């Protein structure tokens, strides 16, 4: 299923736009992709998802701070 046809992602993006329009849709898409990629990981491997999200957020904050 592609992002264009993903109802969960569409609902997330709509809710975010309603609640906090300044929140980056690209950040949400990337976060959603990370969660989807790791959604069936075992608990002992789930740390990979948290590491990927942390790296994404760190990179996003770094970019925003440099503006």
N, C-alpha and C positions, 0 to 999 in steps of 0.2 A: 504494500500500500504506500503510495506516495504522500508527501506532506499535503499536497493539494486535496487529497481525498481523506485525510485523517480527521475524523470528527472530534477526537479528543484534543488534538492540537488546535483545531479551529475554535473549540469551546474555550480553551485556555487563553488563546489570543484575544478572543472577544471579551472574556471576563477581565483580563488585564487591561484592555483598552478602556473598559467601563470604569474600572476601579482606579487605575493609575496610568493615564495615557502617556506619561513620560517614560515609562518602563520600556526598554528596548525590545521590540519584537524579535530582533535577531538573537538577543541573549536568551529569550524564551525558547526560540526554535532550537538553539544549540543545547540548552539545558534539557529540553524535552528529548532530543536525539540521544543525549548521554543516558538519560533515565531509561529510554526504550532499549538501548543497546545492552544495558545491564539488568533489565527487569527480571530475568530468570536466573541471575547469578545466585549461587548458594551464599548463605550468610557470611561464611568465612572469606568469600571472594568479593562481597559487596563493597568492600573498602575501595575497590577500583572505581566505582561510581562516584564515591565521595572525593577521591583524589582528582578525577577528571573534572568534577564540578568546581572544586577548589581552584584548579589551574585556570579554568574558564573565567571564574569570577576575579581571580588575581589579575589575569590579562585584561579583563574589562576595566577594572579599577585603574590599572596602570595607564591604559589608553585615555580614560577620562581625566586622570590627574595630569596628563601631559598636555591637555588642551588649554 
